[in-house]
Amino acid sequence: MAGDQHTPAPDYDLIVIGAGPVGENVADYATRRGIRVAIVESELVGGECSYWACMPSKALLRSGHALRAAERLDGARQATTGSLDAPAVLARRNAFASDWKDDGQVEWLSSAGIDLIRGHARITGPGLIEVDGRAYRATAVAVATGSIPVLPDVPGLPAAKPWGTREATSAAAVPPRLLVVGGGVAGTELSDGTIVTSDEILIATGRRPATLDLGVETVGLVPGEWLTVDDTLLVSGTDWLYAVGDVNGRALLTHQGKYQARAAGEAIAARITGAPVHAEPWGDHVATADHAAVPHVVFTDPEVARAGLTEREARARGLAVRVVEYDLGWVSGAKLHADGYEGRAVFIIDEDRQVIVGATFVGQDVAELLHSATIAIVAEVPLARLWHAVPSYPTISEVWLRLLETYGRPTAR
Ligand SMILES: Cc1cc2nc3c(=O)[nH]c(=O)nc-3n(C[C@H](O)[C@H](O)[C@H](O)COP(=O)(O)OP(=O)(O)OC[C@H]3O[C@@H](n4cnc5c(N)ncnc54)[C@H](O)[C@@H]3O)c2cc1C
């Protein structure tokens, strides 16, 4: 940890840089263990997720999903007589983004006993940071500055003033035509020389860590690079600097970053107070699930929900893999969700241990199915025991039984 008996007393035990969902959780979990914590934020407390990412984007998508779900059901379809009410959808989005005001989250920080420092933080040395000209000293520093969009090097693009995800999720009106650059196949196919006319251009070509203007070079790290960490979120080669959430590049997802934050906050507090650190796999102070059980939902229509390893990842780890697939359109519960329901479920089985190491569901309303798979993967529930986990009839979860039947009943061990 930074500091010794010859240096001045630290202003705080821990300073967290970035008050997004991840920084807030690092600060909260560390504070609960009795250490003194401050958090620095240069924009809105709550970060990208609350105002320009998860919440507004899902609020925008939900109304369209609900309308299309109704249109797929005979009886309900006849009641859908118009299209979406765009101003109402945008107003609902505004409420989910708290009208881009952070008063509520600032109040919560105060009630949790966390000091808020407004401004842009830069690291100036081990345990030292500067916020808009004022210096602070801390025993530990946690970087939770998130990630920023990558702008591809396309001639003329800056002059076209393209949208990033922020402009898209906070748009005040729906553009008549929107060209989306990115998304893999679609983006590639649009490079073929065809001239496309659009009212707005949305750039969605990946993200990079927010480490460019952070002073990391003062402690031997490279600006603009992801901060590499161990499973307690400690930055490699240091004993005082932590990197949590998007900025470490492990999983660019709010829930996974908050999971890391819970481990990091407690690990930092344990190290500062001299309490035992449980850094063994699946211990209290490590983010082991980052390697084995990250859940991820793509809220498209149909939804894509995945947890754990893909077949390729499992094989690369040397696992003896069997892939089991099932057509969700054959599941009674799914048929009730939509006339002509289409979807698919894929399970990746580790044959040696007879456990599920990965699962993917594609279809309408499959997102809520995902946590059952995450639990099975994290708990390493043997397939023989899963036969006793009976899905309710008629629900989409019945696909669990169908997948077990497709695999064949293993012998209980
Ligand atoms: C359009 C979109 C939709 C998404 N939807 C989902 C979703 O549905 N589910 C999901 O799990 N994830 C989603 N994500 C990803 C999610 O937004 C991020 O994983 C999450 O916000 C990361 O949290 P964070 O706290 O690490 O970083 P951020 O939320 O980016 O917060 C970082 C904070 O640090 C502050 N900061 C940066 N540098 C400094 C500095 N030097 N000094 C002071 N403050 C600083 C920033 O102002 C910001 O407030 C989405 C992302 C996008 C772009």
The ligand as an SDF file (V2000), in Angstrom:
LIG
                    3D

 53 58  0  0  0  0  0  0  0  0999 V2000
  -25.3410    1.9740  -25.3750 C   0  0  0  0  0  0  0  0  0  0  0  0
  -24.8500    1.0860  -24.2820 C   0  0  0  0  0  0  0  0  0  0  0  0
  -25.7360    0.2230  -23.6660 C   0  0  0  0  0  0  0  0  0  0  0  0
  -25.2970   -0.6050  -22.6440 C   0  0  0  0  0  0  0  0  0  0  0  0
  -26.1980   -1.4610  -22.0790 N   0  0  0  0  0  0  0  0  0  0  0  0
  -25.7880   -2.2840  -21.0860 C   0  0  0  0  0  0  0  0  0  0  0  0
  -26.7180   -3.1800  -20.4680 C   0  0  0  0  0  0  0  0  0  0  0  0
  -27.8950   -3.2440  -20.8120 O   0  0  0  0  0  0  0  0  0  0  0  0
  -26.2720   -3.9680  -19.4780 N   0  0  0  0  0  0  0  0  0  0  0  0
  -24.9650   -3.9350  -19.0480 C   0  0  0  0  0  0  0  0  0  0  0  0
  -24.6090   -4.6940  -18.1410 O   0  0  0  0  0  0  0  0  0  0  0  0
  -24.0730   -3.0900  -19.6030 N   0  0  0  0  0  0  0  0  0  0  0  0
  -24.4520   -2.2650  -20.6080 C   0  0  0  0  0  0  0  0  0  0  0  0
  -23.5500   -1.3940  -21.1670 N   0  0  0  0  0  0  0  0  0  0  0  0
  -22.1930   -1.3280  -20.6030 C   0  0  0  0  0  0  0  0  0  0  0  0
  -22.1900   -0.4520  -19.3260 C   0  0  0  0  0  0  0  0  0  0  0  0
  -22.6810    0.8400  -19.6200 O   0  0  0  0  0  0  0  0  0  0  0  0
  -20.7850   -0.3560  -18.7700 C   0  0  0  0  0  0  0  0  0  0  0  0
  -20.2570   -1.6620  -18.6140 O   0  0  0  0  0  0  0  0  0  0  0  0
  -20.7970    0.3440  -17.4130 C   0  0  0  0  0  0  0  0  0  0  0  0
  -21.2880    1.6530  -17.5040 O   0  0  0  0  0  0  0  0  0  0  0  0
  -19.3750    0.3770  -16.8440 C   0  0  0  0  0  0  0  0  0  0  0  0
  -19.4060    0.9960  -15.5980 O   0  0  0  0  0  0  0  0  0  0  0  0
  -18.1120    1.7410  -15.0450 P   0  0  0  0  0  0  0  0  0  0  0  0
  -18.4990    2.2750  -13.7060 O   0  0  0  0  0  0  0  0  0  0  0  0
  -16.9280    0.8550  -15.1730 O   0  0  0  0  0  0  0  0  0  0  0  0
  -17.8640    2.9420  -16.0620 O   0  0  0  0  0  0  0  0  0  0  0  0
  -18.7920    4.1990  -16.4260 P   0  0  0  0  0  0  0  0  0  0  0  0
  -20.2180    3.8960  -16.2430 O   0  0  0  0  0  0  0  0  0  0  0  0
  -18.3210    4.6430  -17.7660 O   0  0  0  0  0  0  0  0  0  0  0  0
  -18.4100    5.2790  -15.3480 O   0  0  0  0  0  0  0  0  0  0  0  0
  -17.1440    5.8460  -15.3280 C   0  0  0  0  0  0  0  0  0  0  0  0
  -17.2350    7.2020  -14.6340 C   0  0  0  0  0  0  0  0  0  0  0  0
  -15.9240    7.7150  -14.4360 O   0  0  0  0  0  0  0  0  0  0  0  0
  -15.9290    9.0970  -14.6920 C   0  0  0  0  0  0  0  0  0  0  0  0
  -14.5580    9.4710  -15.0100 N   0  0  0  0  0  0  0  0  0  0  0  0
  -13.8070    9.0440  -16.0570 C   0  0  0  0  0  0  0  0  0  0  0  0
  -12.5690    9.5570  -15.9760 N   0  0  0  0  0  0  0  0  0  0  0  0
  -12.5440   10.3340  -14.8680 C   0  0  0  0  0  0  0  0  0  0  0  0
  -11.5230   11.1030  -14.2510 C   0  0  0  0  0  0  0  0  0  0  0  0
  -10.2760   11.1530  -14.7260 N   0  0  0  0  0  0  0  0  0  0  0  0
  -11.8350   11.8010  -13.1140 N   0  0  0  0  0  0  0  0  0  0  0  0
  -13.0870   11.7280  -12.5870 C   0  0  0  0  0  0  0  0  0  0  0  0
  -14.0890   10.9880  -13.1280 N   0  0  0  0  0  0  0  0  0  0  0  0
  -13.8000   10.2820  -14.2430 C   0  0  0  0  0  0  0  0  0  0  0  0
  -16.8910    9.2550  -15.8660 C   0  0  0  0  0  0  0  0  0  0  0  0
  -17.3760   10.5730  -15.9440 O   0  0  0  0  0  0  0  0  0  0  0  0
  -17.9850    8.2390  -15.5000 C   0  0  0  0  0  0  0  0  0  0  0  0
  -19.0030    8.8290  -14.7150 O   0  0  0  0  0  0  0  0  0  0  0  0
  -23.9510   -0.5630  -22.2130 C   0  0  0  0  0  0  0  0  0  0  0  0
  -23.0450    0.3070  -22.8120 C   0  0  0  0  0  0  0  0  0  0  0  0
  -23.4790    1.1330  -23.8490 C   0  0  0  0  0  0  0  0  0  0  0  0
  -22.5050    2.0750  -24.4910 C   0  0  0  0  0  0  0  0  0  0  0  0
  1  2  1  0
  2  3  1  0
  2 52  2  0
  3  4  2  0
  4  5  1  0
  4 50  1  0
  5  6  2  0
  6  7  1  0
  6 13  1  0
  7  8  2  0
  7  9  1  0
  9 10  1  0
 10 11  2  0
 10 12  1  0
 12 13  2  0
 13 14  1  0
 14 15  1  0
 14 50  1  0
 15 16  1  0
 16 17  1  0
 16 18  1  0
 18 19  1  0
 18 20  1  0
 20 21  1  0
 20 22  1  0
 22 23  1  0
 23 24  1  0
 24 25  2  0
 24 26  1  0
 24 27  1  0
 27 28  1  0
 28 29  2  0
 28 30  1  0
 28 31  1  0
 31 32  1  0
 32 33  1  0
 33 34  1  0
 33 48  1  0
 34 35  1  0
 35 36  1  0
 35 46  1  0
 36 37  1  0
 36 45  1  0
 37 38  2  0
 38 39  1  0
 39 40  1  0
 39 45  2  0
 40 41  1  0
 40 42  2  0
 42 43  1  0
 43 44  2  0
 44 45  1  0
 46 47  1  0
 46 48  1  0
 48 49  1  0
 50 51  2  0
 51 52  1  0
 52 53  1  0
M  END
$$$$
